[in-house]
Each structure stands twice: as structure tokens, then as C-alpha cells.
């Protein structure tokens, strides 16, 4: 194939080592290099044992490249000769080997933390490290990175699947670490919260007063990059998701496509926007339309503040 420039460059300032975006771009470029060949045909050209499932995950940007040498073998099989493009792809593979903070937590003790830090969280948190802009939509609870510790404990205990309850303490710990990372970085973020979540009755009105007071501070802080909007419509979502996060990255030389993360029924999925010359995935477009629809329907900052304040007064009256 022609020597094609990889649309990749680091935002300023550089985030701590995290593999999410380099892996995303590497996978997209490897898919372009593969052309009409099947993944199996490519693997048949190599002497190194790489399963089709691993190859598929690499192309989809789903995993950290813990062994960059594997990518070098794949480039040989794809016929990518030494030169600028091969060097760029190998640099992406190297960058995609950075562990990221969630990987570090997971490997503290495999038995204790592996189940508490699923693959979906490894990828989401690594992408978040690169995000310049986020749209977060939650339909049932206050979004995770805005939760106060007590709210996080209660909500996690109430929402975990039965098979996960034995991991509750570790999951709460990891979610707290994620919230701390967000608070230190504070990328431009808009949180859309279902109005009903503001009135959730967990039997702890003091906790809800404290939690909604935090939301109100975000609303009132004019210089904060964090905005809060209340979803006031009764049925604003055309698709059944409990959480949607739309991540955007720096433009210019850093041309990573948007990524949309969704949760529904305990299942987490990622949907990547198209890169140059690539058709957009239909699921991605559906979720893009969904998030655009929520953004259009939600009240602005002043009505949203009033809705949060009303809910706060309601909980205070229950003390």
C-alpha cells in the first residue's frame, strides 16, 4: 500500500502513560493495511502464534499491546516495508503498551482485583486519560465520577449483579480512584442526569443533600469545565441504555475519532467513529444521534440549576 501518514500526535500537555488512543489508532491503521485479506490469511503468513481473537481485538483497539514485537510480526505479514509508515505504526504499538493506572490497579493482586477491573474499565479509563471533551449521559443515578463517597458506596451496593457483590469493596475502591483521576484532570465535560435520579430515595436524605450540593456547586462555578444538565423529558432516550459516554480528542495532528461507550443490562460496548476514507459504523451513528437528541432536549444551565435546587430542597425537607 502507499506510504500513508498516520494521523496521530500527542495533545498538550501529554497525559500520563495510557494505551487507549494509540491502540485505537493502531488498530484502525492495521485494518487499512489488511485491505481485502482476511485476518486468518494474514496470520497464516506468520510463524508466531497469534489467535484470530487477539488479532481482532488489536484491530478493534480493545487491548493494550503488552508485546509490541507482535505488531512487528503482523506488519511483516501485511507487507509493510521499512520506512516512515512502518516506523509510525511501530511507534503507535510502543505507545499502546503503556500500562495505564487501571492496569496497575488490576495487577496489584490478580486474585483480588482482576474481576473488579474488567476489560471494559481498562479501556474506558485509558481513553478518558486522552479525552479533551466528554458528554456523559446517565439515566438512573448521578454519574460515577461526580459521586461523593457515601453515594458511591450505596449505589454500588444496590446496583451490582449478584455475582459481583462479593467484590463490592474493591469495585467501590476502583470507582473512587477513577473519580479522583477525573477531579485532577477536569477535561471539558457535560453531564446529563435524569431528573428522576435527583429524587432517588435510598433511605438516606442527608446523603442525597450532600450529593446534590456537590452537583449544585458544579452548576454555580462559572469557570469550571464541568457542566451539569438535567434531562427533564419523560422518555428522552430512543435506545435503551443506562449510561452513555461520548469521548472526543484533540484535533489537528491528533486526529483520533470520537468513541462512544455504552452500558445496558450490565453489558458494556465501545463504538468508534470513522477515520478518513472509512464508512461510519451504523451502531456508532445511532448512538451519536441519541446523544445529540439528549443534548438538544435538555434544559440549559439556568433551568437545570432550578431543577437541581428543587430536588435539593425536597431532600432537605425530609431531614
Secondary structure, 3 states (H helix, E strand, C coil): CCCCCCCCCCCCCCCCCCCHHHHHHHHHHHHHHHCCCCHHHHHCCCCCCCCHHHHHHHHCCCCCCCCCHHHHHHHHHHCCCCCHHHHHHHHHHHHCCCCCHHHHHHCCCHHHHCCCCCHHHHHHHHHHCCCCEEEEEECCCCCHHHCCHHHHHHHHHHHCCHHHHHHHHHHHHHHHHHHHHHHHHCCEEEEEEEHHHHCCCCCCHHHHHHHHHHHHHHHHCCCCCEEEEEECCCCCCCCCCCEEEEEECCCCCCCCCCEEEEEECCEEEEEECCCCCCCCCHHHHHHHHHHHHHHHHCCCHHHHHHHHHHHHHHHHCCC
